[in-house]
Amino acid sequence: MLGLTYYGHVNDISGYAEANRNLVRQLVAVGVRVKLYPLGIDLPDAGLPPELLEFYHSLRSTPENPRWPVLQAMIALGFRPQPNRYNIGLTMIETTGLPPVWVGACNRMQEIWVPSEFNRRVFMASGVDGNKIQVLPFGVDCERFRPGLPPLEIPGRQGFTFLSVFDWRPRKGFEFLLQAYSQEFTIRDNVCLVLKISNTAKVETSRRLREMRRYLRSGAMGPKVILLEQPLSYTEMPRLYASGDCFVLPTRGEGWNLPAIEAMASGLPVICTAWSAHMEYMNHSNSLLLNMERLEQVKPSGSWTDQIYSGSRWAKPSVNHLRILMRKVYENQEECRFLGAKARQDVLAKFTWQQSASRVRERLEQLVQR
């Protein structure tokens, strides 16, 4: 029987944990035995239901075969090749380059898995051995994220709802969203913007509010903005997407972009920057792609990611084009509902977690044969 020793964090709200949870579960479903070593990390808990917690806990007891490959799914700095094993690193990047320490860490593994062609190009251009790299796209749970769910109750929500889900970090481009929304709409428009944010960088509330006010229209004419900062449970997150009419994220760069593909699976039209890893599943036929003005140097933000992104570039989205796209969705709601339906159809066809696990199983079979 095919088997895999799997190291990664699974209980928190990070993108890596969400990917690990889904991939592990579907690998078991397609007949791969998984020995799970869950890693702890200082991030908020995802609020998983008891049956899922029990499932992941049970995988810690799987008898391990020393001939199985070892998969470490995390940032490359965490890779620890195990002697006399076939070591695979699953990782990703959101900018135009890898730091040298990442390149070295990747090249010490026998194989590197990345979720997109964007990542493959960046890793190779940075010095990772191209023969080691396998592109194995991630997916989305199209049963969990689907149209027709009861919307999450959001006090104050009114009219056409733009929704954005992101961690409060410069990479997410929240200032472009606030500027475009504030400049394009007023209180007279029957519209609101819901921002569901996490705060893993632990930015003080007063600083976040100052940053928001800097980009919003001053005075009584500003359009409605609702800030959701409380954690949402595993079952509440799909209902959050059901409460929106359009998902928008003018990001500077993504390694996969789980919120965007979750919104697409939920049947929402999606506005997102036309650059980085989500171009694996987004195109002009299923999304509203936001132009970027240019690639610009990443500026230090005082975060631990400064070391990772130092010397790299990422996108600067166009505020003017974002205004145009948001107005287009607002004024052509029926047309954009069809776009959301097309988005769900496309991700169902190629980018479910079941398909992702099948691709991993196929790769494991190739390794056994080799």
C-alpha positions in Angstrom: 0.0 0.0 0.0 1.2 3.5 -0.8 2.2 5.5 2.3 3.4 8.9 3.2 5.0 10.4 6.4 3.5 13.9 6.6 4.9 16.8 8.7 2.8 20.0 8.8 0.6 22.2 11.0 -3.2 21.4 10.8 -5.1 23.1 13.6 -4.6 26.8 12.9 -6.0 29.4 10.5 -3.0 29.7 8.2 -3.1 28.8 4.5 -0.6 26.0 5.0 -2.8 24.4 7.7 -5.9 24.6 5.5 -4.0 23.0 2.7 -2.6 20.3 5.0 -6.0 19.5 6.5 -7.6 19.0 3.1 -4.7 17.2 1.4 -4.3 14.8 4.3 -8.0 13.9 4.4 -8.3 13.3 0.7 -5.0 11.3 0.5 -6.6 8.9 3.0 -9.7 8.9 0.9 -7.8 7.9 -2.3 -6.0 5.0 -0.4 -2.8 6.5 0.8 -1.7 5.6 4.3 -0.6 8.7 6.2 1.5 9.0 9.3 0.8 12.5 10.5 3.2 14.6 12.6 1.2 17.7 13.4 3.3 20.7 14.1 2.4 23.5 16.5 2.6 27.2 15.6 1.7 30.4 17.3 -1.5 31.2 15.3 -5.2 31.3 16.2 -7.0 28.0 16.2 -9.3 27.2 13.2 -12.2 26.0 15.3 -12.4 22.5 13.7 -15.4 20.3 14.6 -14.6 17.4 17.0 -14.9 14.7 14.3 -12.1 16.3 12.3 -9.9 16.8 15.3 -10.3 13.1 16.1 -9.5 12.2 12.5 -6.2 14.0 12.5 -5.4 12.8 15.9 -5.9 9.2 14.8 -3.4 9.6 12.0 -0.6 10.1 14.6 -1.0 6.4 15.4 -0.5 5.1 11.9 2.4 2.6 11.9 5.2 4.2 9.9 7.1 2.4 7.2 10.7 3.8 6.9 10.5 3.3 3.1 7.8 5.8 2.8 8.7 9.3 1.4 8.7 12.1 4.0 6.7 15.2 3.1 7.3 18.4 5.0 4.6 21.0 4.1 5.7 24.4 5.5 8.0 27.4 4.7 11.3 26.1 3.4 13.2 27.4 6.4 11.5 24.6 8.4 12.8 21.8 6.1 14.8 19.1 8.0 15.9 16.3 5.6 15.7 12.9 7.3 18.7 10.5 6.7 18.0 7.5 4.5 14.6 8.8 3.5 13.2 10.3 0.3 12.6 13.9 1.5 10.0 16.1 -0.2 9.3 19.7 0.6 6.0 21.3 -0.1 6.2 25.1 -0.1 5.4 28.3 -2.0 6.4 32.0 -2.3 4.4 35.1 -3.1 7.0 37.3 -4.7 9.6 37.3 -7.6 12.4 35.5 -5.7 13.5 33.2 -2.9 16.1 34.2 -0.3 19.4 32.2 -0.6 18.6 30.3 2.6 15.4 29.0 1.0 17.2 28.0 -2.1 19.7 26.0 -0.1 17.0 24.4 2.0 15.1 23.3 -1.1 18.2 21.9 -2.9 18.9 19.7 0.2 15.6 17.9 -0.4 15.2 15.2 -3.0 12.1 16.8 -4.4 10.1 20.1 -4.1 6.3 20.4 -4.6 4.8 23.7 -5.4 1.2 24.5 -6.2 1.5 26.6 -9.3 3.6 27.3 -12.4 4.2 30.7 -11.0 6.0 29.1 -8.1 8.0 26.8 -10.4 9.3 29.7 -12.4 10.3 31.7 -9.4 12.0 28.8 -7.6 14.0 27.9 -10.8 14.9 31.5 -11.4 16.2 31.8 -7.8 18.5 28.8 -8.1 16.4 25.7 -7.1 17.3 22.7 -9.2 14.4 22.5 -11.8 14.7 18.7 -11.9 13.6 18.6 -8.3 10.4 20.6 -8.8 6.9 19.1 -9.3 3.9 21.3 -9.8 1.0 19.8 -7.9 -1.9 22.3 -7.7 -3.9 22.7 -4.5 -7.7 22.7 -4.5 -10.8 23.7 -2.8 -13.6 21.8 -0.9 -16.5 22.4 -3.3 -18.9 20.7 -0.9 -18.0 22.9 2.0 -17.8 26.1 -0.1 -20.9 26.1 -2.4 -23.8 28.4 -3.4 -27.1 28.3 -1.5 -25.8 28.2 2.1 -27.5 30.4 4.7 -25.6 33.7 4.8 -23.7 34.6 7.9 -25.5 37.2 10.0 -23.4 40.4 9.8 -24.8 43.3 11.8 -25.1 46.4 9.6 -24.7 44.7 6.2 -26.9 46.3 3.6 -27.3 46.3 -0.2 -24.7 44.9 -2.6 -21.9 43.4 -0.5 -18.3 43.4 -1.5 -16.4 40.9 0.6 -12.7 40.6 1.3 -10.9 38.0 3.5 -7.3 38.6 4.4 -4.6 38.8 7.0 -3.7 42.4 8.0 -0.4 42.6 6.2 0.9 44.9 3.4 1.1 42.0 0.9 -2.7 41.8 0.9 -3.1 45.3 -0.7 -5.9 46.4 1.6 -5.0 50.1 1.0 -5.8 49.7 -2.7 -9.2 48.2 -1.9 -10.0 51.0 0.6 -9.0 53.7 -1.7 -10.8 52.3 -4.7 -14.0 51.6 -2.8 -14.0 55.0 -1.0 -13.3 56.9 -4.2 -15.8 55.1 -6.4 -18.8 54.9 -4.0 -20.6 57.1 -1.6 -23.3 56.7 1.1 -25.9 57.2 -1.7 -24.9 53.9 -3.2 -26.7 50.8 -1.9 -23.5 49.1 -1.2 -21.2 48.0 1.7 -17.7 46.5 2.1 -17.2 43.7 4.5 -13.6 43.1 5.6 -13.0 39.8 7.4 -9.5 40.1 8.7 -7.1 38.0 10.8 -4.3 39.6 12.6 -1.4 37.1 12.8 1.1 40.0 12.8 -0.6 41.2 16.0 -0.9 44.8 14.8 -2.5 47.0 17.5 -6.2 47.9 16.9 -5.5 51.6 17.1 -2.8 51.3 14.4 -5.1 49.3 12.1 -7.9 51.9 12.5 -5.5 54.7 11.7 -4.3 52.9 8.6 -7.9 52.3 7.5 -8.9 56.0 8.0 -5.9 57.1 6.0 -7.4 55.5 2.9 -11.2 56.1 3.4 -13.2 59.1 2.3 -13.5 61.6 5.2 -16.9 63.1 6.1 -20.4 61.8 6.1 -20.5 60.8 2.4 -18.2 57.8 2.8 -19.7 54.4 1.8 -20.3 51.8 4.5 -17.4 49.6 5.7 -17.9 46.7 8.2 -14.9 45.3 9.9 -15.1 41.7 11.2 -12.2 40.8 13.5 -13.7 38.0 15.6 -12.6 34.5 14.7 -15.1 32.5 12.6 -15.4 28.7 13.1 -14.9 26.1 10.5 -18.6 25.9 9.8 -19.1 29.7 9.8 -16.5 30.5 7.1 -18.5 29.1 4.2 -21.5 31.1 5.3 -19.4 34.2 5.3 -18.9 33.8 1.5 -22.6 33.3 1.2 -23.2 36.7 2.7 -21.2 38.4 -0.1 -22.1 39.4 -3.7 -18.6 39.9 -4.9 -15.2 38.9 -3.5 -12.4 41.4 -4.0 -8.7 41.1 -3.1 -6.2 43.5 -4.8 -3.3 41.4 -3.5 0.4 42.2 -4.2 1.1 38.5 -4.5 -0.1 35.0 -3.5 1.4 31.5 -3.1 -2.0 30.0 -3.9 -4.8 32.3 -2.6 -7.3 30.1 -0.8 -9.8 32.8 -0.1 -10.2 33.6 -3.8 -10.7 30.0 -4.8 -13.1 29.5 -1.9 -15.1 32.4 -3.1 -15.1 31.0 -6.7 -16.3 27.7 -5.4 -19.0 29.6 -3.5 -20.2 31.0 -6.8 -19.1 34.6 -6.3 -17.6 36.8 -9.0 -14.0 37.5 -8.0 -11.9 40.5 -8.5 -8.2 39.8 -8.0 -4.8 41.0 -9.2 -3.7 39.5 -12.5 -0.4 38.2 -11.2 1.1 35.4 -9.1 -0.1 31.9 -8.2 -3.9 32.3 -8.5 -3.4 32.7 -12.2 -3.2 28.9 -12.1 -7.0 28.8 -11.9 -8.1 32.4 -12.8 -8.6 33.8 -16.3 -10.6 36.4 -18.1 -13.5 33.9 -18.6 -14.1 33.2 -15.0 -12.8 36.2 -13.0 -12.4 40.0 -13.1 -8.7 40.3 -13.4 -7.2 43.5 -12.0 -4.4 45.2 -13.9 -1.2 46.0 -12.0 0.7 49.2 -12.7 4.1 47.5 -12.3 6.2 45.2 -10.2 7.8 47.1 -7.3 10.4 46.4 -4.7 9.1 44.9 -1.4 9.4 47.4 1.4 10.3 46.3 4.9 7.2 46.2 7.2 8.8 45.1 10.5 7.5 41.6 10.1 9.3 38.3 10.1 8.5 38.1 6.3 11.0 40.9 5.7 13.8 38.4 5.6 11.9 36.2 3.2 10.9 39.0 0.8 14.1 41.1 0.9 15.3 42.0 -2.5 12.2 40.7 -4.2 9.4 42.4 -6.1 5.6 42.1 -6.0 2.6 43.7 -7.8 1.3 47.2 -7.4 -2.4 46.9 -8.4 -4.1 49.8 -10.2 -6.6 51.7 -8.0 -8.3 53.2 -11.1 -8.8 49.9 -12.7 -10.1 48.5 -9.4 -12.7 51.3 -9.3 -13.8 50.4 -12.8 -14.2 46.7 -11.9 -16.1 47.3 -8.7 -18.5 49.7 -10.5 -18.9 47.1 -13.3 -19.9 44.4 -10.8 -22.3 46.7 -9.0 -24.1 47.9 -12.1 -24.1 44.5 -13.9 -25.1 42.2 -11.1 -26.9 39.6 -13.2 -24.1 39.3 -15.7 -21.6 38.9 -12.8 -23.6 36.2 -11.2 -23.1 34.2 -14.4 -19.4 34.8 -14.0 -19.5 33.4 -10.5 -21.3 30.3 -11.8 -18.6 29.9 -14.4 -15.9 30.3 -11.7 -17.4 27.4 -9.7 -17.7 25.3 -12.8 -14.1 25.8 -13.6 -12.7 25.0 -10.2 -14.9 21.9 -9.9 -13.5 20.7 -13.2 -9.8 20.8 -12.2 -9.1 22.2 -8.7 -10.9 20.1 -6.0 -8.9 18.6 -3.1 -9.9 15.2 -4.4 -8.1 16.0 -7.7 -5.2 17.4 -5.8 -4.9 14.2 -3.7 -5.1 12.1 -6.9 -2.2 14.0 -8.4 -0.2 13.4 -5.3 -1.1 9.7 -5.3 0.0 9.5 -8.9 3.4 11.1 -8.0 3.9 8.7 -5.1 3.2 5.7 -7.5 5.9 7.1 -9.8 8.3 7.2 -7.0 7.6 3.6 -6.0 8.1 2.4 -9.6 11.3 4.4 -9.9 
